[in-house]
């Protein structure tokens, strides 16, 4: 693996999931793999689980980790080519990124969309410029449109549960991604990425449900069944992934904040006693009810804990040149 930006960088999802679960059972088995190697974690926006899990994963492999919060600890970066830097930006990425390439063996970057200009956000300029100029493997800790480590984690968690409930196989699971209300516009990154990975995985029947006008980019959802009636979508679901996202067509807007879209035990009764997932952080009793989050159906803590093993598997693949 030369980089990790999306599912397209993975040749075998099941093999990567197996590697992650192997690390979960034996975290330090490759402790020498990253000896004398250094990873730089650059954050252009805040993080908790992504930052901590990536640090732990790298340390499990023997790597030295340096975290740098670009916005608060460094110069404001310019990303546009041929920019006349007479404004607030101080250093161009084409000057900064090659230095990062000399300091580190792997560069992990977290960016975030503006939700103001869809063309700019979906161009993925920030992370592409680091890839172009750093000269070393780049790992996405979330970009303007995708969150691949979260999505890998989600499949790891689903596979873990499927192995518990049906170790010898059985019927195909039904996975539902449902939109949820929120108090402010959120990006489409997690929903895009989850859709992309579940479709590429191909091991389950996949349904996406959301109010009308909340369609995601078909580039990521093609292959899924889209249903605007949440109750209908939830029928016989085995896993329900809850996430808010703002509109894609009329970019970054909130058209609906209908509390009826919040998942409750009553709605969960339509499912096959489904396990419930959310990437966190979550607005309790807005996006997802207390009764779900605090129930035995909730996988959110297990899911977040598995972030370590997803990151460790990816870093291991890069370090070993596989």
C-alpha positions in Angstrom: 0.0 0.0 0.0 1.5 3.3 -1.1 -1.1 5.6 0.4 -4.5 5.4 2.2 -7.0 8.0 0.9 -10.0 5.9 -0.1 -11.1 2.3 -0.6 -9.4 2.4 -4.0 -6.1 2.1 -2.2 -7.0 -1.3 -0.8 -6.6 -4.4 -2.9 -8.4 -6.8 -0.5 -10.8 -5.4 2.1 -11.3 -8.7 3.9 -7.6 -9.3 4.2 -7.2 -5.8 5.7 -10.0 -6.5 8.2 -8.4 -9.8 9.2 -5.1 -8.0 9.8 -6.8 -5.4 12.0 -8.6 -8.1 14.1 -5.3 -10.0 14.4 -3.8 -6.8 15.9 -6.7 -6.5 18.2 -5.8 -10.0 19.6 -2.1 -9.3 19.7 -1.3 -5.5 19.5 2.4 -5.7 19.8 3.3 -8.6 17.5 4.9 -6.3 15.0 6.5 -4.0 17.5 9.7 -3.8 15.6 8.1 -3.0 12.2 8.2 0.8 12.8 11.5 1.0 14.8 13.4 4.1 13.7 10.4 5.2 11.6 8.5 8.5 12.3 4.9 9.5 11.5 3.8 13.1 11.3 0.1 13.7 12.1 -1.0 17.0 10.7 -4.4 18.4 11.9 -6.1 21.2 10.0 -9.1 20.7 12.2 -9.8 19.2 15.6 -9.9 15.5 16.4 -10.1 13.2 19.4 -10.6 9.5 18.4 -8.8 9.9 15.1 -5.8 11.5 16.7 -5.5 9.3 19.7 -6.2 6.0 17.9 -3.6 6.8 15.2 -1.0 7.7 17.8 -1.6 4.4 19.7 -1.6 2.4 16.5 1.8 3.9 15.4 3.3 3.3 18.8 2.1 -0.3 18.8 4.2 -0.7 15.7 7.2 1.0 17.3 7.0 4.3 15.5 7.7 7.7 16.9 4.7 10.0 16.6 4.8 13.8 16.2 1.5 15.6 16.2 1.2 19.1 14.7 -1.9 21.3 14.8 -1.4 23.3 11.7 -3.9 26.1 12.3 -2.9 26.9 15.9 0.8 25.9 16.0 2.1 26.8 12.5 1.8 29.2 9.6 -1.4 29.6 7.6 -0.8 27.5 4.5 -1.6 28.4 0.9 -2.7 25.5 -1.4 -3.6 27.1 -4.7 -1.0 26.9 -7.5 0.4 30.2 -8.7 -1.2 32.1 -5.8 -0.2 35.7 -5.2 0.3 35.4 -1.4 -0.6 38.9 -0.4 -3.3 37.8 2.0 -3.5 35.9 5.2 -1.5 32.8 4.1 2.2 32.8 5.0 3.6 29.6 3.5 2.8 27.6 0.4 2.2 23.8 0.7 4.8 23.2 -2.1 7.4 24.6 0.3 6.1 23.0 3.5 5.2 19.5 2.3 8.7 18.6 0.9 10.1 19.5 4.3 7.5 17.2 6.0 8.7 14.5 3.5 12.3 14.9 4.9 11.2 14.8 8.5 8.8 11.8 8.4 8.4 8.4 6.8 4.6 8.6 6.7 2.4 11.7 6.7 -1.1 11.5 8.2 -3.4 14.5 7.4 -6.8 15.6 8.6 -8.6 18.3 6.7 -12.2 19.4 6.6 -14.6 20.9 4.0 -15.7 24.5 4.0 -19.3 23.5 3.1 -19.4 26.7 1.1 -18.1 25.7 -2.3 -18.8 22.2 -3.4 -16.4 22.3 -6.4 -13.5 23.3 -4.1 -14.3 20.8 -1.4 -14.8 17.9 -3.8 -11.6 18.7 -5.6 -9.8 17.5 -2.5 -7.1 20.1 -3.1 -5.6 20.1 0.3 -4.8 16.4 0.6 -3.9 16.1 -3.1 -1.3 18.9 -2.7 0.4 17.1 0.2 0.5 13.9 -1.8 1.9 15.8 -4.8 4.7 17.6 -2.8 5.6 15.5 0.2 7.1 12.6 -1.6 6.2 10.0 1.1 3.1 7.9 1.8 0.1 9.9 2.9 -2.7 8.6 5.1 -6.1 10.4 5.3 -7.3 11.1 8.8 -10.4 12.6 7.1 -10.6 14.8 4.0 -13.1 17.1 2.6 -15.2 14.2 1.2 -14.1 10.9 2.8 -13.1 9.4 6.1 -11.5 6.0 5.1 -10.1 5.0 8.5 -13.6 5.4 10.0 -15.1 3.3 7.2 -12.5 0.6 7.6 -13.3 0.6 11.3 -17.0 0.2 10.6 -16.5 -2.9 8.4 -14.1 -4.3 11.1 -16.9 -3.8 13.7 -19.6 -5.3 11.5 -17.4 -8.3 10.6 -16.6 -8.8 14.3 -20.3 -8.9 15.1 -21.2 -11.2 12.2 -18.6 -13.7 13.3 -20.1 -13.7 16.8 -23.7 -14.2 15.6 -23.1 -16.4 12.6 -19.6 -17.9 12.6 -20.4 -20.4 9.9 -22.0 -17.8 7.5 -25.7 -17.7 6.9 -27.9 -15.2 5.2 -26.5 -11.9 4.0 -26.8 -9.1 6.5 -28.8 -6.0 5.8 -27.0 -2.7 6.6 -28.9 0.6 6.7 -27.3 4.0 6.6 -29.8 6.5 8.0 -29.7 10.3 8.0 -30.3 11.9 11.4 -31.2 15.4 12.4 -28.6 17.9 13.7 -28.4 21.4 14.9 -25.9 22.6 12.2 -24.8 21.5 8.7 -22.3 18.7 8.7 -20.2 17.4 5.8 -20.9 14.3 3.8 -17.5 12.7 4.5 -18.6 9.9 6.8 -21.7 9.1 4.8 -19.8 9.2 1.5 -17.0 7.0 2.8 -19.3 4.5 4.5 -21.3 4.1 1.3 -18.2 3.7 -0.8 -16.7 1.0 1.5 -19.9 -1.0 2.0 -20.5 -1.0 -1.8 -16.9 -2.1 -2.5 -17.1 -4.7 0.2 -20.2 -6.3 -1.3 -20.8 -8.6 1.6 -24.2 -7.2 2.6 -27.4 -5.8 1.3 -27.1 -2.0 1.6 -29.8 0.6 2.0 -29.5 4.3 2.5 -32.5 6.3 3.9 -32.8 10.0 4.1 -35.4 12.8 3.6 -35.9 13.9 0.0 -33.2 16.4 -1.2 -30.5 14.8 0.9 -29.1 12.6 -1.9 -25.4 12.0 -1.7 -23.0 12.0 -4.7 -23.9 9.0 -6.7 -20.1 8.3 -7.2 -20.2 7.0 -3.6 -23.7 5.5 -3.3 -24.1 3.7 -6.6 -25.1 0.1 -5.8 -27.1 1.0 -2.7 -30.9 1.0 -2.5 -32.1 4.6 -1.7 -35.4 4.8 0.3 -36.9 8.1 1.6 -39.2 6.3 4.1 -37.1 5.5 7.2 -39.5 2.9 8.6 -39.6 1.0 5.4 -35.8 1.1 5.1 -35.3 -0.2 8.7 -37.4 -3.3 8.2 -35.3 -6.4 9.0 -32.1 -4.5 9.2 -29.2 -6.2 11.0 -27.0 -3.0 11.4 -28.1 0.6 11.4 -25.5 3.3 10.9 -26.7 6.7 12.1 -25.2 9.9 10.7 -26.3 13.4 9.8 -25.1 15.1 6.6 -26.0 18.4 4.9 -27.3 18.7 1.4 -25.1 17.9 -1.6 -27.0 19.5 -4.5 -27.7 22.8 -2.8 -24.4 22.4 -1.1 -24.0 22.6 2.7 -27.6 23.4 3.6 -30.2 22.1 6.1 -33.6 21.5 4.6 -35.0 19.4 7.4 -34.4 19.0 11.0 -37.3 16.7 11.6 -36.9 15.0 15.1 -39.0 12.0 13.7 -35.8 10.9 12.0 -34.0 10.3 15.3 -33.6 6.5 16.0 -35.5 5.2 19.0 -36.4 1.8 20.5 -39.7 2.0 18.8 -38.1 2.3 15.4 -35.5 -0.3 16.3 -38.4 -2.7 16.7 -38.8 -2.7 13.0 -35.3 -4.2 12.6 -33.9 -7.6 13.2 -32.8 -6.5 16.7 -30.2 -4.4 14.8 -26.9 -3.3 16.2 -26.6 0.5 16.0 -23.5 2.4 15.0 -22.3 6.0 15.0 -18.9 7.5 14.3 -19.0 9.9 17.3 -19.2 12.6 18.5 -22.9 12.3 18.8 -25.6 14.9 19.9 -27.6 12.8 22.3 -31.4 13.0 21.9 -30.9 15.0 18.7 -29.1 12.6 16.3 -29.6 9.5 18.5 -31.6 8.8 21.6 -30.2 7.9 25.0 -32.2 4.7 25.0 -30.4 3.5 22.0 -26.9 4.8 22.9 -27.1 3.3 26.4 -28.6 -0.1 25.3 -27.0 -3.4 24.4 -27.8 -2.7 20.8 -25.3 0.1 20.7 -21.8 -0.6 19.1 -20.5 2.9 19.4 -17.9 2.2 22.1 -16.7 -1.0 20.5 -16.6 0.8 17.1 -14.5 3.7 18.5 -12.1 1.3 20.2 -11.6 -0.5 16.9 -10.2 2.7 15.4 -6.8 1.7 16.8 -6.8 -1.6 14.9 -7.9 0.0 11.6 -5.1 2.5 11.8 -2.6 -0.2 12.8 -3.5 -2.4 9.9 -3.1 0.5 7.4 0.2 1.7 8.9 1.5 -1.9 8.9 0.7 -2.3 5.2 2.5 0.9 4.3 5.5 0.1 6.5 5.9 -3.4 5.0 5.4 -2.2 1.5 2.5 -4.5 0.8 
